[in-house]
Amino acid sequence: LLMQQKKNHEDLLLSIFPKTVAKHMLEKQTSETAVDSMRSLRDIDAQNYTAARMHQNVTILFTDIVGFTAMSQSCSPYEVMQFLHVLFSKFDRLVDLDSRLWKVETIGDAFMLAAGLSTDDDDDNNDHDDDDDGEEKSVMGSMKKRAEKASCAMAAVSFGKAVLDEASNHLMPNGKECQIRAGVHTGDVCSGVVGSRMPRYCLFGDTVNTAS
């Protein structure tokens, strides 16, 4: 039973945070029991753990729903909530199809996604070669990273096109066809875990503002 509770606790963190961030949190919580997982989540701030770090060339994508405010004023809250749940569940399935994509959050009718958000600890493992071909390895590694970032940007754009098509298959509670807008931008972002109660993995920076 204790092992199952520990696994449930780990699965909970992995569903909220990127894998490496969750791994660091679990390492910080080795003194905690797996029984009270919600208490462990609240203790993240007490551990002074924010996982703040910079990421280069991350592609951020936002979507929102055309006419959402007017629709929500004319329909019941239950209808609006059910509509968003069905629509965003479809978006989630599209995210799950591509490991390069990471769903950041939903805010009202807005859906936020990141691509190329490197969270690996070994990003720079090859930067300290002492052999003669270390420079060549560094150049090749740099070229590979640029290619990967470009691939991630294309993945975000492809996702944007896919959700535009998906939205057109849905009707809003007021009977009108669902139409969404999408904004995308690539640049540097800062990530971090914010808060101690219901902590969130957030992204900040001009790249986020421009995409929004």
N, C-alpha and C positions, 0 to 999 in steps of 0.2 A: 504493500500500500504506500509506504514511504517513497519507494522508487518511482511509483506511478505519479505521485504528487510532485516529485522532483522533475519528472519529465513534463508534466503539465505546466509547471512553472517555467521551464526552459522554452517550451513551445509558445507560451504566452509572450515572452520577451522576443522571440524570433518573429512573431506575427506583428509586433509593434515597431521593432528596430531592425536595421540592417544586420546581417549575420555577425560581422566583426564587432559592431557596437554592442550587440547582445552578449557576445562572448566576453568582452571586457567587463560588462556589468556582472555577469555570472562569476567571473574571477574575483570581483570586488566583494561578492556576497558569500564567499566560502564559509564565513562564520554564521550565516543565517541558516535556519532550517527551511526545508522545502514546504513545510506545512502551511506557513502563512505567506503565500506569494504576494498578496496585495501589500502586506507590510513591507516586504522586500522592495517592491516598486516605490513605495513612499520614501524608503531610506536612501534612494539613489542620490538625492541632493545632499543628505547628511554625509555621504561618502565623498562629497566634493568632486563628483564625476560629471563632466559635461560633454566629454568627447569632442570638444570644439576643434575643428581643423579646416584648412582651406583645400579646395578642390579646383583644379584648372580645367577649362574647356568642358564644363558640364552643360548639357542642353536641358532647359526647363520648358515645360509645356503647360499651359493653362487652358481650360475650356470653361465656358459658362453658357447658360441657356437663354436664348432670345425670348424676351417677353415673360421671363420668370416672375418678376415682381407683380406685374398686372395679373398674371394667372393665379399666383398665390393669394392675392387679395379677393379673388372671386370663387375660390375653391376651399374646401375644408382642409384643416391641417393634416388630417389623416390621409386624404387623397394626395396631397402634395408629398408627404413622407413616403407613401407607398410608391408613387411615381419615381421619386429619386432613388429609392432602394432598388427598384427593378432596373432602372437605367444604369446606375453606377455599378450594379452587380455585373452587368454586361461589359462595362468598361474594365472591371477588375479581371474578368476572364481574358480579355485582350492583353492586359498587362502580363498575366501569367504565361502567355504564349512566348514571351521574349525575355530572357534572363538579363538583358541589357537595360530593362526598364524597371523603375522603382516608383511605386505610388507613394507620394509624400503625404497627401491628406485631401479631404474634401471640406469645403467651407461653404455652407449653404448650397447654391447650385453650381459652385466652382469645383473643378477637379484638377488637382495639381500633380504633375508627374516629372520625374527627373531621369535622364539617361546619361551614362558615362560617369556616374557618381562612384568613383573608386573609393572603396573602403578597405582595401587590402593593406595589411601591415607590411607586406614585403614589396611595396611599390619600388623601393629604392635599393633592393637587395643586390642589384647588379651594378651599382654606382661606385663600388669600391674595389674593383679588380686591380690587382697589382701586376698582372702579367703584361707582356708586350702588346697583346691585342685587346687590352682593356678599353682603349679609346674606340676601336672599331665596334666592340660590343655595345658601348654606350651609344654610338651613332645608330646602330641597328635597333637598339632598344627604343631610342627616341622616335625613330621612324615607325616602329610597330605601335607605339602608344598613340601617335598622331593618326595612324590608320584606324585604330580601335575607336578613338574619339569621333572620327568622321563617321564610322559605322554606327556609333551610338546616336549621333545626330540624325542620321537617316532613319534609324529605328523610331525615334521620337516623332519625326515627320510622318512616317508610315502609320504610326499609332494615331496621330491626329486625323489623317485621312480616314482611317478605319472607324473612329468614333463619330466622324461626321456622317458616314454612311449608316452606322448603327443607329444614331439618333433619329434619322429619317424614318426608321421603322417603328417609331413609338409615337403615340398620341399623348398630349398633355391632358390633365384632368378636365380642362375646359373644351376638349375636343379638337384643338388645333394641333397640327403636325409639330413635332419637336424639332427645333432647329438650334444648333449650337455654334458658337464662335470659338476659334482657337488662336492662341498667341504662343509664339515659340521664340526662344533666344538662347544663344550659346555664349558662355563666358565663365568667369570665376565665381564661386559661391563659397560661403562658410556654413558648415553644418555643426549642429550641436544638440544636445539633449537639454531641454528647458523645463524647469519646474520640478517639484518634488511630489505633488499629488497629481495623478494622471499625467506623468511626464510625456513630453512629445519630442520627437526627432524633427527638428526644424532646419530650414535652409534660409540664408539671408544673403543680401547683396543686390547690386544694381541689376545683375542678370535676372534675378527673380522679379524685380520691379518692372523691368522692360518687358519680360514675357507676359506679365499680368496686364 
